[in-house]
Amino acid sequence: MFSPRFRIEHYAGNFPLWLAPDQVRVITLNDDEALINYAKPIVAELRANMVRVDADYSATPFKAKISNAEQLRIHTMLVIGGRDMEAGQVSVRLHHGGPQGAKPKAEVVAEILAAIKERRA
């Protein structure tokens, strides 16, 4: 077995999803109440499945929210805007992977849970 120190050095702080201290951050484009109400059940579902998830519903500019999440090395960011909400989707963004496109929210949650369970990199 590898020691915790070895893992930290090996990943240089950029941990895979299953090992990351902060696995997912849900980010709304702004502090619009409709977006927040759309995002909260996603956060609740992830938390109910023991995913380490945080949310940023603030009025902070969107680029600053993404930059902050990147600096904190959040593995997966779920970005929610008006178009996402209307389509029943979320836009997925990975740390060092960039935008992955919009997907149905149920599919995204299932993919996150499967990746954690299978310990995918």
TIRO-2110 file (N, C-alpha, C; in Angstrom, 1 decimal):
// TIRO-2110
0.8, -1.2, 0.0, N, 1, A
0.0, 0.0, 0.0, CA, 1, A
0.9, 1.2, 0.0, C, 1, A
0.4, 2.2, -0.7, N, 2, A
1.2, 3.5, -0.7, CA, 2, A
0.8, 4.4, 0.5, C, 2, A
1.8, 5.1, 1.0, N, 3, A
1.5, 6.0, 2.1, CA, 3, A
0.8, 7.2, 1.6, C, 3, A
0.1, 7.9, 2.5, N, 4, A
-0.6, 9.1, 2.2, CA, 4, A
0.4, 10.2, 1.6, C, 4, A
1.6, 10.3, 2.1, N, 5, A
2.6, 11.2, 1.6, CA, 5, A
2.9, 10.9, 0.2, C, 5, A
3.1, 9.6, -0.2, N, 6, A
3.4, 9.3, -1.5, CA, 6, A
2.2, 9.7, -2.5, C, 6, A
1.0, 9.5, -2.1, N, 7, A
-0.1, 9.9, -2.9, CA, 7, A
-0.2, 11.4, -3.1, C, 7, A
0.1, 12.1, -2.1, N, 8, A
0.0, 13.6, -2.2, CA, 8, A
1.1, 14.0, -3.2, C, 8, A
2.3, 13.5, -3.1, N, 9, A
3.4, 13.9, -4.0, CA, 9, A
3.1, 13.4, -5.4, C, 9, A
2.6, 12.2, -5.5, N, 10, A
2.3, 11.6, -6.8, CA, 10, A
1.3, 12.5, -7.6, C, 10, A
0.3, 12.9, -6.9, N, 11, A
-0.8, 13.6, -7.6, CA, 11, A
-0.5, 15.1, -7.6, C, 11, A
0.5, 15.6, -6.9, N, 12, A
0.8, 17.0, -6.7, CA, 12, A
-0.4, 17.8, -6.4, C, 12, A
-1.3, 17.3, -5.5, N, 13, A
-2.5, 18.0, -5.1, CA, 13, A
-3.7, 17.9, -6.0, C, 13, A
-3.4, 17.4, -7.3, N, 14, A
-4.5, 17.2, -8.3, CA, 14, A
-5.1, 15.8, -8.2, C, 14, A
-5.8, 15.5, -7.2, N, 15, A
-6.3, 14.2, -6.9, CA, 15, A
-7.4, 13.8, -7.9, C, 15, A
-7.5, 12.5, -8.1, N, 16, A
-8.7, 12.0, -8.9, CA, 16, A
-9.9, 12.2, -8.1, C, 16, A
-11.1, 12.2, -8.8, N, 17, A
-12.3, 12.5, -8.2, CA, 17, A
-12.6, 11.7, -6.9, C, 17, A
-12.3, 10.4, -6.8, N, 18, A
-12.7, 9.6, -5.7, CA, 18, A
-11.8, 10.0, -4.5, C, 18, A
-10.6, 10.6, -4.7, N, 19, A
-9.7, 10.9, -3.6, CA, 19, A
-9.7, 12.4, -3.2, C, 19, A
-10.2, 13.2, -4.0, N, 20, A
-10.2, 14.7, -3.8, CA, 20, A
-10.9, 15.1, -2.5, C, 20, A
-10.3, 16.0, -1.8, N, 21, A
-11.0, 16.5, -0.6, CA, 21, A
-12.2, 17.2, -0.9, C, 21, A
-12.2, 18.0, -1.9, N, 22, A
-13.4, 18.7, -2.5, CA, 22, A
-13.7, 18.1, -3.8, C, 22, A
-14.7, 17.3, -3.9, N, 23, A
-14.9, 16.5, -5.1, CA, 23, A
-15.7, 17.3, -6.2, C, 23, A
-16.7, 18.0, -5.8, N, 24, A
-17.6, 18.7, -6.7, CA, 24, A
-18.0, 20.1, -6.2, C, 24, A
-18.1, 21.0, -7.0, N, 25, A
-18.6, 22.3, -6.7, CA, 25, A
-19.7, 22.7, -7.7, C, 25, A
-20.9, 23.0, -7.2, N, 26, A
-22.0, 23.5, -8.1, CA, 26, A
-21.9, 25.0, -8.1, C, 26, A
-21.9, 25.5, -9.3, N, 27, A
-21.7, 27.0, -9.5, CA, 27, A
-22.8, 27.5, -10.3, C, 27, A
-23.5, 28.5, -9.8, N, 28, A
-24.6, 29.2, -10.6, CA, 28, A
-23.9, 30.4, -11.3, C, 28, A
-24.4, 30.8, -12.4, N, 29, A
-23.9, 31.9, -13.2, CA, 29, A
-24.1, 33.2, -12.4, C, 29, A
-25.2, 33.3, -11.6, N, 30, A
-25.4, 34.5, -10.8, CA, 30, A
-26.2, 34.1, -9.6, C, 30, A
-26.7, 35.0, -8.8, N, 31, A
-27.5, 34.7, -7.6, CA, 31, A
-29.0, 34.7, -7.9, C, 31, A
-29.4, 34.4, -9.1, N, 32, A
-30.8, 34.4, -9.4, CA, 32, A
-31.5, 33.3, -8.7, C, 32, A
-32.6, 33.6, -8.1, N, 33, A
-33.3, 32.6, -7.2, CA, 33, A
-33.7, 31.3, -7.9, C, 33, A
-34.1, 31.5, -9.2, N, 34, A
-34.5, 30.3, -10.0, CA, 34, A
-33.3, 29.3, -10.2, C, 34, A
-32.2, 29.9, -10.5, N, 35, A
-31.0, 29.1, -10.7, CA, 35, A
-30.6, 28.4, -9.4, C, 35, A
-30.7, 29.1, -8.3, N, 36, A
-30.4, 28.5, -7.0, CA, 36, A
-31.3, 27.4, -6.6, C, 36, A
-32.6, 27.6, -6.9, N, 37, A
-33.6, 26.6, -6.6, CA, 37, A
-33.4, 25.3, -7.5, C, 37, A
-32.9, 25.5, -8.7, N, 38, A
-32.6, 24.4, -9.6, CA, 38, A
-31.3, 23.6, -9.1, C, 38, A
-30.4, 24.4, -8.6, N, 39, A
-29.1, 23.8, -8.1, CA, 39, A
-29.2, 23.0, -6.8, C, 39, A
-30.0, 23.5, -5.9, N, 40, A
-30.1, 22.9, -4.5, CA, 40, A
-30.4, 21.4, -4.5, C, 40, A
-31.4, 20.9, -5.3, N, 41, A
-31.6, 19.5, -5.3, CA, 41, A
-30.4, 18.7, -5.8, C, 41, A
-29.7, 19.2, -6.7, N, 42, A
-28.5, 18.5, -7.2, CA, 42, A
-27.5, 18.4, -6.1, C, 42, A
-27.2, 19.5, -5.3, N, 43, A
-26.3, 19.4, -4.2, CA, 43, A
-26.8, 18.4, -3.2, C, 43, A
-28.1, 18.5, -2.9, N, 44, A
-28.7, 17.6, -1.9, CA, 44, A
-28.6, 16.1, -2.3, C, 44, A
-28.8, 15.8, -3.6, N, 45, A
-28.7, 14.4, -4.0, CA, 45, A
-27.2, 13.9, -3.9, C, 45, A
-26.3, 14.8, -4.3, N, 46, A
-24.9, 14.4, -4.2, CA, 46, A
-24.5, 14.2, -2.7, C, 46, A
-24.9, 15.1, -1.8, N, 47, A
-24.6, 14.9, -0.4, CA, 47, A
-25.2, 13.7, 0.2, C, 47, A
-26.4, 13.4, -0.3, N, 48, A
-27.1, 12.2, 0.2, CA, 48, A
-26.4, 10.9, -0.2, C, 48, A
-25.6, 11.0, -1.2, N, 49, A
-24.7, 9.9, -1.7, CA, 49, A
-23.3, 10.0, -1.2, C, 49, A
-23.1, 10.8, -0.2, N, 50, A
-21.8, 10.9, 0.5, CA, 50, A
-20.7, 11.6, -0.4, C, 50, A
-21.1, 12.4, -1.4, N, 51, A
-20.1, 13.1, -2.2, CA, 51, A
-19.8, 14.4, -1.5, C, 51, A
-18.5, 14.7, -1.5, N, 52, A
-18.0, 16.0, -0.9, CA, 52, A
-18.3, 17.1, -1.9, C, 52, A
-19.4, 17.8, -1.6, N, 53, A
-19.8, 18.8, -2.6, CA, 53, A
-20.0, 20.1, -1.9, C, 53, A
-19.8, 21.2, -2.6, N, 54, A
-20.0, 22.6, -2.1, CA, 54, A
-20.7, 23.3, -3.2, C, 54, A
-21.2, 24.5, -2.9, N, 55, A
-22.0, 25.3, -3.9, CA, 55, A
-21.6, 26.7, -3.8, C, 55, A
-21.6, 27.4, -4.9, N, 56, A
-21.3, 28.8, -4.9, CA, 56, A
-22.5, 29.5, -5.7, C, 56, A
-23.4, 30.1, -4.9, N, 57, A
-24.6, 30.7, -5.4, CA, 57, A
-24.4, 32.2, -5.4, C, 57, A
-23.2, 32.7, -5.1, N, 58, A
-23.0, 34.2, -4.9, CA, 58, A
-23.2, 35.0, -6.2, C, 58, A
-23.2, 36.3, -6.0, N, 59, A
-23.3, 37.2, -7.1, CA, 59, A
-21.9, 37.5, -7.6, C, 59, A
-20.9, 36.9, -7.2, N, 60, A
-19.5, 37.0, -7.7, CA, 60, A
-19.5, 36.8, -9.2, C, 60, A
-18.7, 37.5, -9.9, N, 61, A
-18.6, 37.2, -11.4, CA, 61, A
-18.2, 35.8, -11.7, C, 61, A
-18.9, 35.3, -12.7, N, 62, A
-18.7, 33.8, -13.0, CA, 62, A
-17.3, 33.4, -13.2, C, 62, A
-16.5, 34.2, -13.9, N, 63, A
-15.1, 33.9, -14.2, CA, 63, A
-14.3, 33.8, -12.9, C, 63, A
-14.6, 34.6, -11.9, N, 64, A
-14.0, 34.6, -10.6, CA, 64, A
-14.3, 33.3, -9.8, C, 64, A
-15.6, 32.8, -10.0, N, 65, A
-16.0, 31.6, -9.3, CA, 65, A
-15.2, 30.4, -9.9, C, 65, A
-15.1, 30.4, -11.2, N, 66, A
-14.4, 29.3, -11.9, CA, 66, A
-12.9, 29.3, -11.5, C, 66, A
-12.3, 30.5, -11.5, N, 67, A
-10.9, 30.7, -11.1, CA, 67, A
-10.7, 30.2, -9.7, C, 67, A
-11.6, 30.6, -8.8, N, 68, A
-11.4, 30.2, -7.4, CA, 68, A
-11.5, 28.6, -7.3, C, 68, A
-12.4, 28.0, -8.0, N, 69, A
-12.5, 26.6, -7.9, CA, 69, A
-11.3, 25.9, -8.5, C, 69, A
-10.7, 26.5, -9.6, N, 70, A
-9.5, 25.9, -10.2, CA, 70, A
-8.3, 26.0, -9.2, C, 70, A
-8.2, 27.2, -8.5, N, 71, A
-7.1, 27.4, -7.6, CA, 71, A
-7.2, 26.4, -6.4, C, 71, A
-8.5, 26.1, -6.0, N, 72, A
-8.7, 25.2, -4.9, CA, 72, A
-8.6, 23.7, -5.3, C, 72, A
-8.4, 23.5, -6.6, N, 73, A
-8.3, 22.2, -7.2, CA, 73, A
-9.5, 21.3, -7.0, C, 73, A
-10.7, 22.0, -7.2, N, 74, A
-11.9, 21.2, -7.2, CA, 74, A
-12.0, 20.4, -8.4, C, 74, A
-12.1, 19.1, -8.3, N, 75, A
-12.1, 18.2, -9.4, CA, 75, A
-13.1, 18.4, -10.5, C, 75, A
-14.4, 18.5, -10.0, N, 76, A
-15.5, 18.6, -11.0, CA, 76, A
-16.4, 19.8, -10.6, C, 76, A
-16.6, 20.7, -11.6, N, 77, A
-17.5, 21.9, -11.4, CA, 77, A
-18.7, 21.7, -12.2, C, 77, A
-19.9, 21.8, -11.6, N, 78, A
-21.1, 21.8, -12.3, CA, 78, A
-21.7, 23.2, -12.4, C, 78, A
-21.6, 23.7, -13.6, N, 79, A
-22.0, 25.1, -13.9, CA, 79, A
-23.5, 25.1, -14.4, C, 79, A
-24.2, 26.0, -13.8, N, 80, A
-25.7, 26.1, -14.1, CA, 80, A
-26.0, 27.5, -14.5, C, 80, A
-26.5, 27.7, -15.7, N, 81, A
-27.0, 28.9, -16.2, CA, 81, A
-28.4, 28.8, -16.7, C, 81, A
-29.0, 29.9, -17.2, N, 82, A
-30.4, 29.9, -17.6, CA, 82, A
-30.7, 28.8, -18.7, C, 82, A
-29.8, 28.7, -19.7, N, 83, A
-30.1, 27.7, -20.7, CA, 83, A
-30.0, 26.3, -20.2, C, 83, A
-29.1, 26.0, -19.2, N, 84, A
-29.0, 24.7, -18.6, CA, 84, A
-30.3, 24.4, -17.9, C, 84, A
-30.7, 25.3, -17.1, N, 85, A
-31.9, 25.1, -16.3, CA, 85, A
-33.1, 24.8, -17.2, C, 85, A
-33.3, 25.6, -18.3, N, 86, A
-34.4, 25.4, -19.2, CA, 86, A
-34.4, 24.0, -19.9, C, 86, A
-33.1, 23.5, -20.1, N, 87, A
-33.0, 22.2, -20.8, CA, 87, A
-32.9, 21.0, -19.8, C, 87, A
-32.9, 21.3, -18.5, N, 88, A
-32.8, 20.2, -17.5, CA, 88, A
-31.4, 19.6, -17.5, C, 88, A
-30.4, 20.5, -17.7, N, 89, A
-29.0, 20.0, -17.8, CA, 89, A
-28.1, 20.8, -16.9, C, 89, A
-26.9, 20.4, -16.8, N, 90, A
-25.8, 21.1, -16.2, CA, 90, A
-24.6, 21.0, -17.1, C, 90, A
-23.8, 22.1, -17.0, N, 91, A
-22.5, 22.1, -17.8, CA, 91, A
-21.4, 21.6, -16.9, C, 91, A
-20.7, 20.6, -17.4, N, 92, A
-19.6, 20.0, -16.6, CA, 92, A
-18.3, 20.6, -17.0, C, 92, A
-17.5, 20.9, -16.0, N, 93, A
-16.1, 21.4, -16.2, CA, 93, A
-15.2, 20.7, -15.2, C, 93, A
-14.1, 20.2, -15.8, N, 94, A
-13.1, 19.4, -14.9, CA, 94, A
-11.8, 20.2, -14.7, C, 94, A
-11.3, 20.1, -13.5, N, 95, A
-10.0, 20.7, -13.2, CA, 95, A
-9.0, 20.2, -14.2, C, 95, A
-8.3, 21.1, -14.8, N, 96, A
-7.3, 20.8, -15.8, CA, 96, A
-7.8, 20.1, -17.0, C, 96, A
-9.2, 19.9, -17.1, N, 97, A
-9.8, 19.3, -18.3, CA, 97, A
-10.7, 20.2, -19.1, C, 97, A
-11.0, 21.4, -18.5, N, 98, A
-11.8, 22.3, -19.1, CA, 98, A
-13.3, 21.9, -19.3, C, 98, A
-14.0, 22.7, -20.1, N, 99, A
-15.4, 22.4, -20.3, CA, 99, A
-15.6, 21.0, -21.0, C, 99, A
-16.6, 20.3, -20.5, N, 100, A
-16.9, 19.0, -21.0, CA, 100, A
-18.3, 19.0, -21.7, C, 100, A
-19.0, 20.1, -21.7, N, 101, A
-20.3, 20.2, -22.3, CA, 101, A
-21.4, 20.0, -21.3, C, 101, A
-22.6, 20.3, -21.9, N, 102, A
-23.8, 20.2, -21.0, CA, 102, A
-24.4, 18.8, -21.2, C, 102, A
-24.9, 18.2, -20.0, N, 103, A
-25.5, 16.9, -20.0, CA, 103, A
-26.7, 17.0, -19.1, C, 103, A
-27.6, 16.0, -19.2, N, 104, A
-28.7, 15.9, -18.3, CA, 104, A
-28.3, 15.8, -16.9, C, 104, A
-28.9, 16.4, -16.0, N, 105, A
-28.4, 16.4, -14.6, CA, 105, A
-28.4, 15.0, -14.0, C, 105, A
-29.4, 14.2, -14.3, N, 106, A
-29.4, 12.8, -13.7, CA, 106, A
-28.2, 12.0, -14.2, C, 106, A
-27.9, 12.2, -15.5, N, 107, A
-26.7, 11.5, -16.1, CA, 107, A
-25.4, 12.0, -15.4, C, 107, A
-25.3, 13.3, -15.2, N, 108, A
-24.1, 13.8, -14.5, CA, 108, A
-23.9, 13.2, -13.1, C, 108, A
-25.0, 13.2, -12.4, N, 109, A
-24.9, 12.7, -11.0, CA, 109, A
-24.6, 11.2, -11.0, C, 109, A
-25.2, 10.4, -11.9, N, 110, A
-24.9, 9.0, -12.1, CA, 110, A
-23.4, 8.8, -12.4, C, 110, A
-22.9, 9.6, -13.3, N, 111, A
-21.5, 9.5, -13.7, CA, 111, A
-20.5, 9.8, -12.6, C, 111, A
-20.8, 10.8, -11.8, N, 112, A
-20.0, 11.2, -10.6, CA, 112, A
-20.0, 10.0, -9.6, C, 112, A
-21.2, 9.5, -9.3, N, 113, A
-21.3, 8.4, -8.4, CA, 113, A
-20.5, 7.2, -8.8, C, 113, A
-20.7, 6.9, -10.1, N, 114, A
-20.0, 5.7, -10.7, CA, 114, A
-18.5, 5.9, -10.7, C, 114, A
-18.0, 7.1, -11.0, N, 115, A
-16.5, 7.3, -11.0, CA, 115, A
-16.0, 7.2, -9.6, C, 115, A
-16.7, 7.7, -8.6, N, 116, A
-16.2, 7.6, -7.2, CA, 116, A
-16.2, 6.1, -6.8, C, 116, A
-17.3, 5.4, -7.1, N, 117, A
-17.4, 4.0, -6.7, CA, 117, A
-16.3, 3.1, -7.3, C, 117, A
-16.1, 3.4, -8.6, N, 118, A
-15.1, 2.6, -9.3, CA, 118, A
-13.7, 3.1, -9.2, C, 118, A
-13.5, 4.2, -8.5, N, 119, A
-12.2, 4.8, -8.2, CA, 119, A
-11.5, 5.1, -9.5, C, 119, A
-12.2, 5.7, -10.5, N, 120, A
-11.6, 6.1, -11.8, CA, 120, A
-10.8, 7.3, -11.6, C, 120, A
-9.7, 7.4, -12.4, N, 121, A
-8.8, 8.6, -12.3, CA, 121, A
-9.4, 9.8, -12.9, C, 121, A
END
